Structures are given as C-alpha cells and as structure tokens.
Amino acid sequence: MSKADTPAFSKHAVNAYMGQPVRSPDGQKTVAIRILRDDNADDFPADVVMMIGKKKLTARINFGLNAEVLWSPDSQAFTVSGSEGGAGGLYLTDVFTVSADDLTKIPLSKLIWHKFGHPVRCGWPESPNVGAIAWLEGSTRLLVAAQLIGHSNCDSNFTFRAYEVEIPTRTILRSYNQLIAKKLFKSQLGEWLVGAPDECIRNPKSCWVATNHPEAKSN
C-alpha cells in the first residue's frame, strides 16, 4: 500500500474516496463514498451509498475528501472519517448503524470536540481533526482520536488524544493521552497517529509555536 493510500487514523480502515466499494466483514454489504461535484461548496459533500444485495441505502456527509471507512466486526455499523477542507483537515467522523431498511447516521465530531476542549495555545480558535481508530466491542464501542491539525497555528500540533465512545448512548467512557494510546492500541493506529510527535507530550515547551508565546521572548 502506497503512502497516498495509507489510512490516516485507523490501520484497518479502507480509503474510499475514489468511489471504490468497501465490503463488510460478513461479505453481505458494501459502502462507497461518492463525491458530489459542487464548485460553489466550501466543503466536500458526498453520498454514502450502502448496498445490501440489490437494495441501496444512502446518507449525506459534507466531508468526503480522503474518506476512510471502518466496518465493525459484526457488520452492523461502520464509520466514515474524511475532510471537509483540504488534505490536512478539518476531518470529521460519523458512525452509521445498519438495518435491512435503514441507514442511521450518528455524528461524533461535536461530542469529541467538547471533550477535547482547547488544551494548548493557538493563534486562532481551531477544532481538532476527528478520526475513528478501532471498534472495541462489536458495534457498541468505538475508539476515536482528536488530533490537532498539523500546521503552525497551535502548540504541539499533530498530537492527539483518544476516546472510547459508547455508541448507543453517545457517552465517552474513557480518555487516553497520546503515550498511553500508542502503548495500548499501537496495532490499530493509522499513519498520522503513529507519527504524532511524542516529545511534544513529554516536553510541551519544545513544541511551542513562537508567535503563541510572545512573553517567552522577554525571559
């Protein structure tokens, strides 16, 4: 798999942004992301198209760029993580639960943003990228990352925290800092999370953005 095709957040997700179908573990369903061409849109609207046999179920997202799909092991749900802006973000994540006649969308990004807050200084307010990492218990618990966008706006940019979310209740059960998440879930992490700089966690000042700390110049 080339770098361009390597999932950013989940090692076991499949990139679906070119429209290719992603098959469920039970082999009975497929999901495809079909970008809607709209030159006037500021985001990347797309249809999420799921096929069960000959039956087609659809939903709409506005973050179809670089979308990656992660099916639950029981094939009862899947996640879509993708960007509404450029290749660096902002990435959002929705969960979709599956039945024979319905595709239900469960947005997760605002829940994760609220929990993540604003832990570092930034040049301007900015939400983190949100990406699904791994299903932890069938289709009921999901590990999700909040990762600072990797540019020079925020201190410690590209670092992340991980959250264990109970999907039916939309409750965050546990939170993991980057070092613990890498230790516990190393085999599940996508390329961006594996490459997140650990020195910024061990020594935050080493990853300060100078313009965010003008007082440091006078010391």
N, CA, C and O of each residue as an XYZ file, in Angstrom:
876
protein
N       0.852     -1.201      0.000
C       0.000      0.000      0.000
C       0.881      1.242      0.000
O       1.794      1.364      0.817
N       0.610      2.144     -0.901
C       1.416      3.352     -1.001
C       1.047      4.328      0.101
O       0.004      4.191      0.742
N       1.921      5.329      0.320
C       1.642      6.337      1.331
C       0.320      7.042      1.070
O      -0.429      7.337      2.001
N       0.032      7.313     -0.217
C      -1.198      8.019     -0.559
C      -2.438      7.216     -0.190
O      -3.507      7.785      0.030
N      -2.299      5.895     -0.123
C      -3.440      5.035      0.169
C      -3.449      4.543      1.605
O      -4.287      3.715      1.962
N      -2.545      5.028      2.433
C      -2.479      4.592      3.820
C      -3.467      5.386      4.660
O      -3.390      6.615      4.668
N      -4.404      4.735      5.376
C      -5.368      5.477      6.199
C      -4.673      6.330      7.256
O      -3.666      5.924      7.836
N      -5.220      7.505      7.494
C      -4.620      8.445      8.438
C      -4.861      8.044      9.881
O      -3.970      8.190     10.717
N      -6.065      7.533     10.195
C      -6.455      7.354     11.592
C      -6.522      5.897     12.039
O      -6.198      5.591     13.186
N      -6.929      5.012     11.165
C      -7.099      3.610     11.541
C      -6.324      2.708     10.591
O      -6.508      2.768      9.375
N      -5.457      1.873     11.152
C      -4.672      0.968     10.320
C      -5.563      0.018      9.536
O      -5.192     -0.430      8.451
N      -6.746     -0.294     10.082
C      -7.607     -1.298      9.458
C      -8.770     -0.694      8.676
O      -9.642     -1.420      8.199
N      -8.787      0.630      8.545
C      -9.786      1.263      7.684
C      -9.376      1.089      6.222
O      -8.252      0.691      5.917
N     -10.309      1.395      5.336
C     -10.046      1.327      3.902
C     -10.367      2.686      3.296
O     -11.453      3.223      3.510
N      -9.424      3.243      2.540
C      -9.684      4.508      1.876
C     -10.732      4.309      0.792
O     -10.630      3.402     -0.034
N     -11.746      5.177      0.808
C     -12.884      5.010     -0.099
C     -13.155      6.248     -0.924
O     -14.212      6.346     -1.548
N     -12.232      7.199     -0.949
C     -12.525      8.481     -1.571
C     -12.513      8.441     -3.095
O     -12.912      9.416     -3.732
N     -12.066      7.340     -3.695
C     -12.117      7.216     -5.149
C     -13.380      6.502     -5.619
O     -13.522      6.202     -6.805
N     -14.308      6.224     -4.679
C     -15.579      5.631     -5.045
C     -15.613      4.123     -5.030
O     -16.654      3.527     -5.306
N     -14.491      3.488     -4.713
C     -14.485      2.031     -4.709
C     -15.277      1.510     -3.512
O     -15.203      2.099     -2.434
N     -16.039      0.413     -3.673
C     -16.839     -0.121     -2.568
C     -15.966     -0.789     -1.524
O     -14.965     -1.425     -1.853
N     -16.350     -0.641     -0.261
C     -15.657     -1.271      0.867
C     -16.600     -2.334      1.437
O     -17.689     -2.013      1.912
N     -16.182     -3.578      1.387
C     -17.057     -4.690      1.765
C     -17.034     -4.918      3.267
O     -15.995     -4.772      3.911
N     -18.197     -5.281      3.825
C     -18.333     -5.585      5.250
C     -17.688     -6.936      5.568
O     -17.516     -7.764      4.673
N     -17.329     -7.167      6.840
C     -16.714     -8.443      7.213
C     -17.563     -9.663      6.881
O     -17.015    -10.718      6.561
N     -18.898     -9.546      6.950
C     -19.742    -10.698      6.629
C     -19.945    -10.889      5.133
O     -20.592    -11.847      4.710
N     -19.393     -9.978      4.328
C     -19.475    -10.099      2.883
C     -20.820     -9.770      2.278
O     -21.012     -9.943      1.074
N     -21.768     -9.293      3.090
C     -23.137     -9.074      2.619
C     -23.427     -7.627      2.226
O     -24.468     -7.346      1.631
N     -22.519     -6.707      2.552
C     -22.796     -5.287      2.341
C     -21.547     -4.608      1.774
O     -20.426     -5.081      1.962
N     -21.765     -3.499      1.082
C     -20.663     -2.646      0.650
C     -21.012     -1.182      0.919
O     -22.183     -0.804      0.956
N     -19.976     -0.371      1.104
C     -20.132      1.075      1.270
C     -19.232      1.770      0.267
O     -18.075      1.389      0.092
N     -19.762      2.789     -0.390
C     -18.965      3.621     -1.288
C     -19.227      5.084     -0.975
O     -20.333      5.451     -0.580
N     -18.210      5.920     -1.151
C     -18.320      7.360     -0.948
C     -18.271      8.020     -2.320
O     -17.281      7.892     -3.041
N     -19.332      8.719     -2.676
C     -19.413      9.342     -3.990
C     -19.458     10.855     -3.832
O     -20.466     11.421     -3.408
N     -18.347     11.500     -4.180
C     -18.241     12.956     -4.066
C     -19.247     13.616     -5.012
O     -19.371     13.220     -6.171
N     -19.956     14.617     -4.512
C     -20.893     15.388     -5.319
C     -20.186     16.626     -5.832
O     -19.664     17.417     -5.045
N     -20.165     16.795     -7.102
C     -19.442     17.921     -7.695
C     -20.222     19.212     -7.485
O     -21.304     19.397     -8.043
N     -19.666     20.088     -6.686
C     -20.308     21.375     -6.429
C     -19.214     22.428     -6.285
O     -18.621     22.579     -5.217
N     -18.955     23.153     -7.370
C     -17.861     24.118     -7.380
C     -18.113     25.289     -6.438
O     -17.187     26.035     -6.118
N     -19.364     25.460     -5.987
C     -19.689     26.575     -5.097
C     -19.627     26.196     -3.624
O     -19.787     27.056     -2.758
N     -19.399     24.924     -3.329
C     -19.382     24.463     -1.942
C     -18.028     24.725     -1.303
O     -16.987     24.591     -1.946
N     -18.056     25.098     -0.033
C     -16.816     25.283      0.722
C     -16.319     23.970      1.314
O     -15.159     23.861      1.712
N     -17.202     22.974      1.370
C     -16.833     21.680      1.928
C     -16.804     20.645      0.801
O     -16.759     21.008     -0.374
N     -16.830     19.369      1.155
C     -16.779     18.293      0.168
C     -17.989     17.382      0.358
O     -17.872     16.303      0.939
N     -19.174     17.823     -0.143
C     -20.369     16.996      0.022
C     -20.211     15.671     -0.718
O     -19.598     15.598     -1.783
N     -20.785     14.623     -0.119
C     -20.696     13.296     -0.721
C     -21.884     12.467     -0.276
O     -22.458     12.699      0.788
N     -22.244     11.501     -1.098
C     -23.221     10.497     -0.717
C     -22.494      9.273     -0.169
O     -21.512      8.804     -0.744
N     -22.995      8.771      0.948
C     -22.561      7.480      1.478
C     -23.570      6.461      0.955
O     -24.749      6.513      1.306
N     -23.115      5.551      0.129
C     -24.006      4.603     -0.548
C     -23.716      3.194     -0.047
O     -22.626      2.665     -0.264
N     -24.687      2.591      0.620
C     -24.544      1.222      1.104
C     -25.455      0.300      0.311
O     -26.632      0.593      0.102
N     -24.894     -0.808     -0.124
C     -25.655     -1.819     -0.858
C     -25.783     -3.072      0.005
O     -24.791     -3.592      0.516
N     -27.026     -3.551      0.160
C     -27.303     -4.851      0.770
C     -27.994     -5.677     -0.309
O     -29.190     -5.517     -0.554
N     -27.235     -6.558     -0.949
C     -27.778     -7.234     -2.118
C     -28.054     -6.197     -3.195
O     -27.145     -5.481     -3.615
N     -29.306     -6.110     -3.646
C     -29.682     -5.133     -4.653
C     -30.312     -3.877     -4.054
O     -30.650     -2.940     -4.777
N     -30.467     -3.862     -2.731
C     -31.074     -2.705     -2.067
C     -30.013     -1.638     -1.798
O     -28.920     -1.935     -1.315
N     -30.359     -0.387     -2.121
C     -29.434      0.725     -1.925
C     -29.970      1.657     -0.859
O     -31.125      2.080     -0.915
N     -29.114      1.984      0.129
C     -29.434      2.947      1.171
C     -28.394      4.058      1.119
O     -27.206      3.784      0.951
N     -28.827      5.314      1.263
C     -27.900      6.431      1.145
C     -28.023      7.402      2.310
O     -29.062      7.487      2.965
N     -26.953      8.123      2.549
C     -26.915      9.213      3.523
C     -25.978     10.275      2.967
O     -25.222     10.007      2.033
N     -26.019     11.455      3.522
C     -25.215     12.573      3.029
C     -24.226     13.032      4.096
O     -24.566     13.134      5.275
N     -22.993     13.307      3.661
C     -21.985     13.915      4.523
C     -21.407     15.122      3.786
O     -21.620     15.280      2.583
N     -20.676     15.973      4.508
C     -20.034     17.118      3.860
C     -18.520     17.075      4.023
O     -17.843     18.100      3.946
N     -17.993     15.850      4.253
C     -16.546     15.697      4.459
C     -16.034     14.490      3.663
O     -15.423     13.578      4.220
N     -16.292     14.503      2.365
C     -15.971     13.346      1.539
C     -14.528     13.250      1.083
O     -14.127     12.215      0.549
N     -13.727     14.304      1.278
C     -12.335     14.266      0.819
C     -11.514     13.288      1.663
O     -11.581     13.311      2.892
N     -10.748     12.436      0.998
C      -9.853     11.479      1.683
C     -10.602     10.603      2.688
O     -10.063     10.254      3.739
N     -11.834     10.255      2.362
C     -12.652      9.488      3.312
C     -12.123      8.074      3.501
O     -11.710      7.417      2.546
N     -12.142      7.612      4.760
C     -11.799      6.230      5.070
C     -12.951      5.585      5.834
O     -13.585      6.217      6.679
N     -13.208      4.317      5.522
C     -14.334      3.562      6.074
C     -13.809      2.453      6.978
O     -12.868      1.742      6.623
N     -14.425      2.311      8.150
C     -14.048      1.260      9.100
C     -15.302      0.503      9.525
O     -16.131      1.039     10.262
N     -15.445     -0.731      9.068
C     -16.581     -1.579      9.449
C     -16.390     -2.157     10.841
O     -15.266     -2.454     11.244
N     -17.482     -2.317     11.574
C     -17.438     -3.043     12.844
C     -17.302     -4.537     12.559
O     -17.734     -4.998     11.503
N     -16.714     -5.301     13.473
C     -16.526     -6.735     13.234
C     -17.817     -7.496     12.993
O     -17.818     -8.500     12.281
N     -18.938     -7.025     13.587
C     -20.214     -7.724     13.401
C     -20.996     -7.227     12.192
O     -22.118     -7.675     11.952
N     -20.415     -6.308     11.429
C     -21.014     -5.777     10.193
C     -22.317     -5.024     10.423
O     -23.106     -4.852      9.493
N     -22.551     -4.571     11.660
C     -23.777     -3.847     11.984
C     -23.602     -2.331     11.985
O     -24.566     -1.589     12.169
N     -22.380     -1.882     11.781
C     -22.119     -0.438     11.769
C     -20.795     -0.185     11.058
O     -19.970     -1.087     10.907
N     -20.611      1.050     10.629
C     -19.330      1.460     10.054
C     -19.124      2.941     10.335
O     -20.072      3.670     10.628
N     -17.882      3.370     10.240
C     -17.556      4.784     10.397
C     -17.058      5.340      9.070
O     -16.503      4.617      8.243
N     -17.266      6.633      8.886
C     -16.645      7.373      7.796
C     -15.906      8.555      8.417
O     -16.504      9.372      9.118
N     -14.613      8.638      8.158
C     -13.797      9.777      8.586
C     -13.243     10.431      7.326
O     -12.636      9.758      6.493
N     -13.446     11.732      7.183
C     -12.978     12.423      5.993
C     -12.890     13.916      6.244
O     -13.300     14.406      7.297
N     -12.351     14.635      5.269
C     -12.101     16.063      5.423
C     -13.169     16.892      4.720
O     -13.623     16.565      3.624
N     -13.553     17.980      5.389
C     -14.452     18.961      4.777
C     -13.671     20.118      4.180
O     -14.247     20.998      3.542
N     -12.334     20.118      4.390
C     -11.489     21.188      3.875
C     -10.410     20.618      2.970
O     -10.714     19.905      2.014
N      -9.148     20.928      3.266
C      -8.052     20.417      2.469
C      -7.567     19.068      2.967
O      -8.194     18.443      3.823
N      -6.440     18.628      2.417
C      -5.903     17.319      2.768
C      -5.510     17.233      4.237
O      -5.505     16.145      4.813
N      -5.176     18.383      4.858
C      -4.799     18.373      6.264
C      -5.968     18.454      7.228
O      -5.795     18.198      8.419
N      -7.138     18.798      6.753
C      -8.320     18.894      7.606
C      -9.144     20.130      7.251
O      -8.748     20.956      6.428
N     -10.234     20.221      7.862
C     -10.711     19.620      9.097
C     -11.381     18.269      8.811
O     -12.265     18.180      7.960
N     -10.947     17.195      9.541
C     -11.537     15.875      9.399
C     -12.641     15.680     10.436
O     -12.511     16.083     11.591
N     -13.722     15.055      9.995
C     -14.872     14.761     10.834
C     -15.155     13.263     10.773
O     -14.656     12.560      9.894
N     -15.966     12.783     11.722
C     -16.318     11.364     11.747
C     -17.787     11.180     12.090
O     -18.296     11.777     13.039
N     -18.463     10.345     11.304
C     -19.819      9.894     11.603
C     -19.820      8.378     11.711
O     -19.049      7.694     11.038
N     -20.700      7.860     12.571
C     -20.994      6.427     12.637
C     -22.309      6.187     11.909
O     -23.233      6.996     11.996
N     -22.387      5.080     11.198
C     -23.618      4.672     10.540
C     -24.005      3.287     11.028
O     -23.235      2.337     10.889
N     -25.205      3.171     11.605
C     -25.710      1.867     12.003
C     -26.622      1.333     10.909
O     -27.308      2.091     10.222
N     -26.615      0.011     10.763
C     -27.206     -0.627      9.606
C     -28.359     -1.530     10.012
O     -28.258     -2.296     10.971
N     -29.462     -1.429      9.266
C     -30.526     -2.421      9.358
C     -30.937     -2.767      7.936
O     -30.428     -2.182      6.979
N     -31.852     -3.712      7.794
C     -32.255     -4.140      6.455
C     -32.894     -3.011      5.658
O     -32.835     -3.008      4.429
N     -33.510     -2.046      6.355
C     -34.271     -1.000      5.669
C     -33.806      0.412      5.975
O     -34.397      1.374      5.484
N     -32.753      0.555      6.781
C     -32.412      1.902      7.208
C     -30.915      2.031      7.441
O     -30.238      1.073      7.815
N     -30.418      3.240      7.211
C     -29.033      3.611      7.476
C     -29.093      4.838      8.370
O     -29.483      5.915      7.920
N     -28.709      4.685      9.637
C     -28.839      5.760     10.624
C     -27.492      6.411     10.879
O     -26.520      5.733     11.212
N     -27.436      7.738     10.722
C     -26.197      8.482     10.922
C     -26.105      9.001     12.345
O     -27.055      9.582     12.869
N     -24.940      8.784     12.973
C     -24.668      9.267     14.325
C     -23.415     10.147     14.266
O     -22.305      9.614     14.244
N     -23.556     11.469     14.241
C     -22.382     12.347     14.219
C     -21.612     12.261     15.544
O     -22.213     12.228     16.618
N     -20.290     12.227     15.455
C     -19.465     12.124     16.665
C     -18.572     13.339     16.895
O     -18.101     13.542     18.014
N     -18.327     14.145     15.877
C     -17.274     15.152     15.981
C     -17.517     16.170     17.087
O     -16.592     16.501     17.828
N     -18.745     16.674     17.214
C     -19.014     17.691     18.240
C     -18.834     17.124     19.640
O     -18.356     17.824     20.533
N     -19.211     15.859     19.845
C     -19.007     15.209     21.138
C     -17.523     15.175     21.489
O     -17.139     15.470     22.621
N     -16.696     14.815     20.515
C     -15.252     14.729     20.747
C     -14.647     16.117     20.926
O     -13.791     16.308     21.789
N     -15.079     17.088     20.123
C     -14.568     18.455     20.284
C     -14.846     18.983     21.686
O     -13.978     19.598     22.306
N     -16.048     18.743     22.179
C     -16.410     19.249     23.507
C     -15.508     18.642     24.573
O     -15.061     19.346     25.479
N     -15.241     17.361     24.477
C     -14.391     16.697     25.462
C     -12.939     17.141     25.340
O     -12.264     17.338     26.351
N     -12.455     17.301     24.115
C     -11.059     17.682     23.875
C     -10.788     19.106     24.334
O      -9.727     19.393     24.888
N     -11.739     19.992     24.106
C     -11.584     21.383     24.521
C     -10.473     22.087     23.758
O     -10.271     21.859     22.565
N      -9.749     22.957     24.483
C      -8.643     23.718     23.897
C      -7.434     23.590     24.827
O      -7.136     24.500     25.600
N      -6.740     22.445     24.743
C      -5.696     22.149     25.730
C      -4.387     22.900     25.530
O      -3.543     22.903     26.426
N      -4.196     23.541     24.369
C      -2.948     24.257     24.094
C      -3.275     25.628     23.522
O      -4.412     25.895     23.133
N      -2.272     26.489     23.474
C      -2.461     27.801     22.861
C      -2.453     27.681     21.342
O      -1.700     26.901     20.759
N      -3.323     28.486     20.719
C      -3.399     28.537     19.260
C      -3.441     29.999     18.819
O      -3.845     30.878     19.579
N      -3.020     30.240     17.590
C      -3.085     31.591     17.051
C      -4.512     32.043     16.829
O      -4.814     33.232     16.934
N      -5.393     31.102     16.523
C      -6.825     31.367     16.393
C      -7.568     30.107     16.801
O      -7.000     29.018     16.721
N      -8.816     30.215     17.235
C      -9.557     29.033     17.682
C      -9.677     28.014     16.543
O     -10.000     28.352     15.404
N      -9.406     26.772     16.894
C      -9.410     25.731     15.858
C      -9.778     24.393     16.480
O      -9.201     23.990     17.489
N     -10.745     23.705     15.873
C     -11.120     22.373     16.341
C     -10.116     21.346     15.836
O      -9.481     21.564     14.805
N      -9.962     20.229     16.546
C      -9.048     19.181     16.086
C      -9.700     18.317     15.011
O     -10.924     18.269     14.891
N      -8.863     17.638     14.236
C      -9.359     16.574     13.379
C      -9.927     15.456     14.247
O      -9.406     15.183     15.329
N     -10.986     14.813     13.779
C     -11.586     13.678     14.484
C     -11.590     12.477     13.540
O     -12.110     12.552     12.427
N     -11.001     11.363     14.001
C     -10.934     10.168     13.166
C     -11.178      8.913     13.963
O     -10.719      8.800     15.100
N     -11.900      7.957     13.381
C     -12.155      6.668     14.033
C     -10.909      5.793     13.957
O     -10.261      5.703     12.915
N     -10.582      5.144     15.087
C      -9.402      4.282     15.157
C      -9.774      2.810     15.087
O      -9.263      2.083     14.235
N     -10.666      2.358     15.980
C     -10.946      0.925     16.079
C     -12.262      0.677     16.790
O     -12.648      1.424     17.689
N     -12.947     -0.382     16.379
C     -14.094     -0.895     17.129
C     -13.560     -1.784     18.239
O     -12.701     -2.633     18.006
N     -14.076     -1.585     19.452
C     -13.557     -2.293     20.619
C     -14.492     -3.388     21.112
O     -14.055     -4.319     21.790
N     -15.775     -3.284     20.777
C     -16.738     -4.283     21.233
C     -17.896     -4.333     20.241
O     -18.845     -3.555     20.343
N     -17.812     -5.251     19.284
C     -18.856     -5.332     18.268
C     -19.075     -3.991     17.616
O     -18.138     -3.379     17.103
N     -20.312     -3.532     17.635
C     -20.639     -2.220     17.078
C     -21.120     -1.261     18.158
O     -21.820     -0.292     17.865
N     -20.744     -1.532     19.419
C     -21.227     -0.692     20.522
C     -20.174      0.252     21.085
O     -20.528      1.292     21.640
N     -18.897     -0.075     20.962
C     -17.849      0.797     21.500
C     -16.812      1.081     20.417
O     -16.395      0.186     19.682
N     -16.409      2.347     20.337
C     -15.509      2.802     19.285
C     -14.409      3.666     19.885
O     -14.668      4.500     20.753
N     -13.175      3.462     19.415
C     -12.049      4.306     19.803
C     -11.878      5.385     18.745
O     -11.768      5.093     17.554
N     -11.856      6.650     19.199
C     -11.826      7.809     18.304
C     -10.680      8.723     18.714
O     -10.406      8.889     19.902
N     -10.016      9.313     17.732
C      -8.923     10.252     18.009
C      -9.345     11.681     17.753
O     -10.090     11.965     16.815
N      -8.858     12.589     18.604
C      -8.897     14.025     18.346
C      -7.455     14.471     18.180
O      -6.664     14.381     19.119
N      -7.109     14.948     17.002
C      -5.721     15.285     16.680
C      -5.623     16.730     16.215
O      -6.320     17.145     15.290
N      -4.745     17.494     16.870
C      -4.515     18.875     16.450
C      -4.045     18.902     15.006
O      -3.193     18.106     14.611
N      -4.596     19.812     14.221
C      -4.224     19.914     12.813
C      -2.730     20.213     12.703
O      -2.186     21.022     13.455
N      -2.084     19.550     11.758
C      -0.626     19.619     11.660
C      -0.098     20.819     10.913
O       0.599     20.671      9.908
N      -0.424     22.021     11.396
C       0.202     23.221     10.846
C       0.583     24.119     12.020
O       0.404     23.735     13.176
N       1.098     25.294     11.738
C       1.756     26.087     12.779
C       0.826     26.992     13.553
O       1.284     27.997     14.096
N      -0.457     26.687     13.630
C      -1.378     27.515     14.399
C      -1.317     27.202     15.888
O      -1.228     28.118     16.705
N      -1.362     25.935     16.249
C      -1.435     25.519     17.655
C      -0.123     24.926     18.146
O       0.602     24.282     17.388
N       0.175     25.149     19.420
C       1.281     24.436     20.052
C       1.045     22.927     19.938
O      -0.094     22.464     19.875
N       2.133     22.183     19.913
C       2.061     20.712     19.901
C       1.160     20.188     18.797
O       0.463     19.188     18.969
N       1.181     20.882     17.644
C       0.317     20.450     16.554
C       0.674     19.036     16.108
O       1.835     18.630     16.146
N      -0.337     18.306     15.690
C      -0.298     16.912     15.244
C      -0.322     15.917     16.404
O      -0.290     14.711     16.162
N      -0.378     16.382     17.661
C      -0.555     15.458     18.777
C      -2.038     15.126     18.939
O      -2.898     15.812     18.387
N      -2.331     14.070     19.698
C      -3.719     13.623     19.787
C      -4.049     13.048     21.159
O      -3.163     12.736     21.954
N      -5.337     12.919     21.411
C      -5.890     12.119     22.491
C      -6.875     11.138     21.883
O      -7.432     11.385     20.813
N      -7.089     10.020     22.570
C      -8.035      9.013     22.098
C      -9.158      8.859     23.113
O      -8.946      8.997     24.317
N     -10.352      8.573     22.612
C     -11.544      8.470     23.448
C     -12.308      7.195     23.096
O     -12.510      6.868     21.927
N     -12.721      6.493     24.140
C     -13.567      5.319     23.965
C     -15.021      5.757     24.108
O     -15.430      6.247     25.160
N     -15.795      5.577     23.042
C     -17.168      6.074     22.988
C     -18.144      4.905     22.947
O     -17.986      3.978     22.153
N     -19.156      4.960     23.814
C     -20.261      4.013     23.751
C     -21.273      4.568     22.755
O     -21.919      5.584     23.011
N     -21.404      3.889     21.615
C     -22.188      4.438     20.515
C     -23.684      4.548     20.830
O     -24.267      5.593     20.542
N     -24.340      3.530     21.407
C     -25.790      3.655     21.625
C     -26.181      4.851     22.489
O     -27.225      5.465     22.270
N     -25.332      5.186     23.484
C     -25.655      6.301     24.383
C     -24.875      7.573     24.059
O     -25.126      8.623     24.649
N     -23.935      7.483     23.129
C     -23.053      8.608     22.781
C     -22.348      9.152     24.015
O     -22.281     10.361     24.237
N     -21.826      8.229     24.809
C     -21.139      8.567     26.053
C     -19.652      8.251     25.917
O     -19.280      7.191     25.414
N     -18.806      9.173     26.365
C     -17.368      8.908     26.400
C     -17.048      8.165     27.689
O     -17.256      8.687     28.784
N     -16.543      6.946     27.551
C     -16.285      6.090     28.704
C     -14.878      6.281     29.259
O     -14.678      6.256     30.473
N     -13.903      6.471     28.370
C     -12.507      6.593     28.798
C     -11.776      7.542     27.858
O     -12.155      7.739     26.704
N     -10.705      8.123     28.409
C      -9.847      9.006     27.632
C      -8.403      8.557     27.809
O      -8.005      8.162     28.904
N      -7.618      8.617     26.735
C      -6.229      8.183     26.769
C      -5.337      9.274     26.198
O      -5.610      9.801     25.120
N      -4.264      9.617     26.921
C      -3.326     10.542     26.316
C      -2.544      9.819     25.215
O      -2.626      8.598     25.076
N      -1.797     10.584     24.449
C      -1.128     10.026     23.268
C      -0.182      8.883     23.615
O      -0.168      7.867     22.920
N       0.605      9.028     24.670
C       1.589      7.997     25.019
C       0.910      6.693     25.405
O       1.354      5.616     25.008
N      -0.172      6.789     26.184
C      -0.907      5.585     26.595
C      -1.616      4.966     25.399
O      -1.617      3.746     25.236
N      -2.225      5.815     24.555
C      -2.923      5.293     23.378
C      -1.974      4.539     22.455
O      -2.328      3.489     21.919
N      -0.773      5.071     22.269
C       0.195      4.373     21.422
C       0.608      3.042     22.038
O       0.817      2.065     21.319
N       0.726      2.997     23.355
C       1.118      1.766     24.024
C       0.021      0.702     23.945
O       0.301     -0.468     23.684
N      -1.228      1.117     24.171
C      -2.328      0.159     24.240
C      -2.868     -0.251     22.867
O      -3.306     -1.386     22.678
N      -2.831      0.692     21.900
C      -3.519      0.450     20.634
C      -2.592      0.591     19.425
O      -3.041      0.936     18.332
N      -1.316      0.328     19.621
C      -0.329      0.532     18.558
C      -0.721     -0.168     17.264
O      -0.567      0.400     16.183
N      -1.221     -1.383     17.361
C      -1.529     -2.169     16.160
C      -2.756     -1.668     15.419
O      -3.051     -2.139     14.320
N      -3.485     -0.703     16.015
C      -4.712     -0.186     15.409
C      -4.538      1.200     14.775
O      -5.391      1.645     14.007
N      -3.449      1.868     15.096
C      -3.316      3.278     14.730
C      -2.924      3.473     13.276
O      -2.080      2.755     12.740
N      -3.558      4.465     12.643
C      -3.194      4.849     11.290
C      -1.916      5.665     11.256
O      -1.334      5.984     12.293
N      -1.491      5.995     10.048
C      -0.188      6.625      9.826
C      -0.030      7.939     10.582
O       1.021      8.177     11.178
N      -1.045      8.793     10.573
C      -0.913     10.088     11.236
C      -0.749      9.934     12.739
O       0.009     10.681     13.356
N      -1.445      8.981     13.337
C      -1.372      8.817     14.782
C      -0.058      8.157     15.200
O       0.528      8.524     16.218
N       0.394      7.195     14.422
C       1.695      6.586     14.701
C       2.794      7.643     14.648
O       3.735      7.609     15.440
N       2.668      8.588     13.706
C       3.692      9.609     13.531
C       3.547     10.830     14.420
O       4.355     11.753     14.321
N       2.542     10.865     15.288
C       2.354     12.013     16.172
C       3.565     12.176     17.088
O       4.033     11.184     17.647
N       4.084     13.384     17.262
C       5.354     13.596     17.984
C       5.216     13.434     19.501
O       4.543     14.228     20.159
N       5.848     12.420     20.034
C       5.762     12.149     21.473
C       6.528     13.164     22.316
O       6.183     13.386     23.476
N       7.561     13.780     21.749
C       8.329     14.761     22.512
C       7.452     15.943     22.932
O       7.703     16.576     23.956
N       6.425     16.232     22.135
C       5.524     17.326     22.485
C       4.706     17.009     23.735
O       4.254     17.926     24.421
N       4.510     15.739     24.039
C       3.796     15.328     25.241
C       4.750     15.315     26.427
O       4.398     15.767     27.517
N       5.946     14.802     26.217
C       6.928     14.717     27.309
C       7.476     16.089     27.692
O       7.761     16.342     28.863
N       7.623     16.968     26.712
C       8.187     18.294     26.947
C       7.422     19.309     26.100
O       7.900     19.705     25.037
N       6.242     19.737     26.553
C       5.389     20.607     25.732
C       6.069     21.880     25.243
O       5.795     22.334     24.132
N       6.953     22.467     26.055
C       7.596     23.709     25.638
C       8.434     23.532     24.375
O       8.646     24.487     23.628
N       8.910     22.308     24.137
C       9.725     22.066     22.949
C       8.898     22.161     21.670
O       9.459     22.230     20.577
N       7.588     22.165     21.793
C       6.697     22.222     20.630
C       5.823     23.476     20.639
O       4.787     23.527     19.976
N       6.248     24.477     21.392
C       5.539     25.739     21.350
C       5.704     26.390     19.976
O       6.764     26.283     19.359
N       4.667     27.059     19.505
C       4.753     27.944     18.344
C       5.124     29.324     18.868
O       4.407     29.886     19.696
N       6.224     29.867     18.401
C       6.794     31.088     18.997
C       5.794     32.238     19.042
O       5.747     32.975     20.027
N       5.004     32.399     18.005
C       4.059     33.523     17.968
C       2.935     33.372     18.992
O       2.243     34.346     19.289
N       2.744     32.186     19.530
C       1.734     31.973     20.575
C       2.260     32.318     21.961
O       1.493     32.333     22.924
N       3.560     32.598     22.076
C       4.170     32.842     23.389
C       5.112     34.055     23.317
O       6.319     33.907     23.512
N       4.580     35.240     23.042
C       5.451     36.420     22.963
C       6.138     36.715     24.289
O       7.209     37.320     24.317
N       5.519     36.284     25.395
C       6.136     36.549     26.695
C       7.427     35.799     26.880
O       8.271     36.216     27.673
N       7.612     34.681     26.156
C       8.826     33.880     26.297
C      10.054     34.616     25.765
O      11.172     34.342     26.202
N       9.863     35.544     24.829
C      10.995     36.271     24.271
C      11.625     37.251     25.255
O      12.797     37.608     25.138
N      10.814     37.680     26.234
C      11.329     38.654     27.202
C      11.973     38.001     28.404
O      12.516     38.687     29.270
N      11.919     36.667     28.466
C      12.511     35.951     29.599
C      13.936     35.531     29.299
O      14.588     34.916     30.142
